[in-house]
Amino acid sequence: MAALQGVQDRIEALRNLAFTDMTNATFVQNLMVNPANGSDFAKTKPTEVVTIKAYNTAAKSVSGIGIQISRPAGTNVTPSIAGSLPSPTVVLVNVTYQWSMLGGRSGSEQTETVISSGTKK
C-alpha cells in the first residue's frame, strides 16, 4: 500500500506543476531530492524513477528518448538525470518504485498519465 501511495503522491505532485517546470529535468530533479511522501517506506526502501517523454497524440505513442530522473533509496540522496526532452506540448509521465522485500524478492509499483500543456483555470 505504501508503494501505491508513493507513486500516486509523486504523479500528483508532477501534475500540479506548471508544464514548463514539469518538463524541466533540473526542476524535477530538485523536486525528487525529497521522497514523494513522509512515510518510512518512501524514505528508505524504493528506488524511484520518473520518466517523461514527448507524446504524439496523432500516433498515440511516445517519441524520442525523453528524460529519466532516478532517485535511489535513502533519505538524503541526489537524483540523477539521463536523456533530454525537446519542447513538447503533450508528455507521457511514468513513475515507478522498485524495492527489495523480505526473502530477497523484488517488488515494483508504477503509474503513468498523459499531460498536456494547456492552461489551468
Residue, then its C-alpha position, 0 to 999 in steps of 0.5 A: m500500500a505504501a508503494l501505491q501511495g508513493v507513486q500516486d503522491r509523486i504523479e500528483a505532485l508532477r501534475n500540479l506543476a506548471f508544464t514548463d517546470m514539469t518538463n524541466a529535468t533540473f526542476v524535477q530533479n530538485l523536486m525528487v531530492n525529497p521522497a514523494n511522501g513522509s512515510d518510512f517506506a518512501k524514505t528508505k526502501p524504493t528506488e524511484v524513477v520518473t520518466i517523461k517523454a514527448y507524446n504524439t497524440a496523432a500516433k498515440s505513442v511516445s517519441g524520442i528518448g525523453i528524460q529519466i530522473s532516478r532517485p535511489a533509496g535513502t533519505n538524503v540522496t541526489p537524483s540523477i538525470a539521463g536523456s533530454l526532452p525537446s519542447p513538447t506540448v503533450v508528455l507521457v509521465n511514468v513513475t515507478y518504485q522498485w524495492s527489495m522485500l523480505g526473502g530477497r524478492s523484488g517488488s515494483e509499483q508504477t503509474e503513468t498519465v498523459i499531460s498536456s500543456g494547456t492552461k489551468k483555470 
